[in-house]
Amino acid sequence: MVNAMDPVEYFKDLSKELRAVQNRVRQLIGDAHWPSDGAWKESVLRAVLRRYLPPSFTVGSGFVLTETGISRQIDILVCDDSAPILFRDGDFLVSTAECVRAAVEVKTSLTAAKLNEALDKLNHLATLSQGHPQPFLGLFCYDDTNLTATEVLNALRHSNSQPLVYEIRAVCLGDSKFFRFWNFHPTDNSRARYESWHAYELPEIAAGYFIHNLVEFLFPNQIERTERLWYPVNGKECHFVGRIKRLSIPAVA
């Protein structure tokens, strides 16, 4: 009998892989050329995402152009190749909002100021993307942070409480801190609107949850049918450490 896959060990191996490459460029170039260090880490995460996604998706970095403006440069863009991309040169993309299925900001380390800056960039992209397919929006940071779960949750609510039809779906901070937005309560089958972020402490497996949540956003039906292959059996809720509800802003009459 073939042993079943163990998602926990798989997630730990994924975190170790990302950790192994995290400081490789620093070891080679020392204190020089820090922008190259950041670009390398973005490319590593892009390479990991390409392993999961079918060839009908392009994974790159670049800008999103709409009728109302242009985004700031986004570290990782996942674009659907069934729609035309305005410009492509290697990993560099200029895409319409119609193509974008996911946008991720990547950081080496994170302070409160950098957190707000990254969330504001995702917020700006979401504002431009109104009226187009809703993308997965996420923030991935290689290093752990001194920010508490409460501070991160408050930043998410502050940045993402505009009357827009989108959410910053997931945040990964280091190997173990993970934040996830829930439209509906994860353990309540009532389907009442929940609109909250949960904070989790997931020792050594946060990166795996982030990547698999992005894939699940793109392919919800396929992941739901084989959920035990994609996530640990015990799930995240036993690692719950905090929650904040999205502010409800009344519509303007």
Secondary structure, 3 states (H helix, E strand, C coil): CCCCCCHHHHHHHHHHHHHHHHCHHHHHHCCCCHHHHHHHHHHHHHHHHHHHCCCCEEEEEEEEEECCEECCCEEEEEEECCCCCCEEECCEEEEECCCEEEEEEEECCCCHHHHHHHHHHHHHHHHHCCCCCCCEEEEEECCCCCCCHHHHHHHHHHHCCCCCCCCEEEEEECCCEEEEEEEECCCCCCCCEEEEEEEEECCCCHHHHHHHHHHHHHCHHHHHHCHHHHCCCCCCHHHEEEEEECCCCCCCC
